[in-house]
């Protein structure tokens, strides 16, 4: 679902990196259904007068290396989706996953 972050300020807290996962003891690069590499960035999201939170965002395109920690950024086409699944120990894990097509500096 598309989300509106217009009233939120986003500060980059971890630089964008290539998204990877562990499969059978090996590290593999995460790709989308078309084979495009995915990236991940961590931002601190806060609305004026509210408590903020740090979120991890999967990026659908390479944001490049023009970013520094502490930069104020916007997400291009941000989306959120809810998930819930049972892990290997039978516990239910649920939450919100954030995605965007890209990342841009605000100022």
JOLINTA-V415492 format. One record per residue. N is the residue number from 1. RES is the residue in three letters. D_FIRST is the distance of its C-alpha to the first C-alpha in whole Angstrom. Layout:
n=N res=RES d_first=D_FIRST
n=N res=RES d_first=D_FIRST
//
This chain:
n=1 res=UNK d_first=0
n=2 res=UNK d_first=4
n=3 res=UNK d_first=6
n=4 res=UNK d_first=10
n=5 res=UNK d_first=13
n=6 res=UNK d_first=16
n=7 res=UNK d_first=17
n=8 res=UNK d_first=17
n=9 res=UNK d_first=20
n=10 res=UNK d_first=19
n=11 res=UNK d_first=22
n=12 res=UNK d_first=23
n=13 res=UNK d_first=24
n=14 res=UNK d_first=24
n=15 res=UNK d_first=25
n=16 res=UNK d_first=23
n=17 res=UNK d_first=24
n=18 res=UNK d_first=24
n=19 res=UNK d_first=22
n=20 res=UNK d_first=24
n=21 res=UNK d_first=24
n=22 res=UNK d_first=27
n=23 res=UNK d_first=28
n=24 res=UNK d_first=32
n=25 res=UNK d_first=33
n=26 res=UNK d_first=32
n=27 res=UNK d_first=30
n=28 res=UNK d_first=27
n=29 res=UNK d_first=25
n=30 res=UNK d_first=21
n=31 res=UNK d_first=20
n=32 res=UNK d_first=17
n=33 res=UNK d_first=18
n=34 res=UNK d_first=20
n=35 res=UNK d_first=22
n=36 res=UNK d_first=21
n=37 res=UNK d_first=22
n=38 res=UNK d_first=19
n=39 res=UNK d_first=20
n=40 res=UNK d_first=19
n=41 res=UNK d_first=19
n=42 res=UNK d_first=20
n=43 res=UNK d_first=19
n=44 res=UNK d_first=20
n=45 res=UNK d_first=18
n=46 res=UNK d_first=20
n=47 res=UNK d_first=20
n=48 res=UNK d_first=23
n=49 res=UNK d_first=25
n=50 res=UNK d_first=23
n=51 res=UNK d_first=23
n=52 res=UNK d_first=21
n=53 res=UNK d_first=20
n=54 res=UNK d_first=20
n=55 res=UNK d_first=17
n=56 res=UNK d_first=17
n=57 res=UNK d_first=14
n=58 res=UNK d_first=14
n=59 res=UNK d_first=15
n=60 res=UNK d_first=15
n=61 res=UNK d_first=19
n=62 res=UNK d_first=22
n=63 res=UNK d_first=22
n=64 res=UNK d_first=26
n=65 res=UNK d_first=28
n=66 res=UNK d_first=28
n=67 res=UNK d_first=27
n=68 res=UNK d_first=29
n=69 res=UNK d_first=28
n=70 res=UNK d_first=27
n=71 res=UNK d_first=26
n=72 res=UNK d_first=24
n=73 res=UNK d_first=20
n=74 res=UNK d_first=17
n=75 res=UNK d_first=14
n=76 res=UNK d_first=14
n=77 res=UNK d_first=10
n=78 res=UNK d_first=9
n=79 res=UNK d_first=5
n=80 res=UNK d_first=6
n=81 res=UNK d_first=6
n=82 res=UNK d_first=9
n=83 res=UNK d_first=12
n=84 res=UNK d_first=16
n=85 res=UNK d_first=19
n=86 res=UNK d_first=23
n=87 res=UNK d_first=24
n=88 res=UNK d_first=28
n=89 res=UNK d_first=30
n=90 res=UNK d_first=28
n=91 res=UNK d_first=26
n=92 res=UNK d_first=22
n=93 res=UNK d_first=20
n=94 res=UNK d_first=17
n=95 res=UNK d_first=14
n=96 res=UNK d_first=11
n=97 res=UNK d_first=11
n=98 res=UNK d_first=10
n=99 res=UNK d_first=10
n=100 res=UNK d_first=11
n=101 res=UNK d_first=13
n=102 res=UNK d_first=16
n=103 res=UNK d_first=18
n=104 res=UNK d_first=20
n=105 res=UNK d_first=23
n=106 res=UNK d_first=23
n=107 res=UNK d_first=27
//
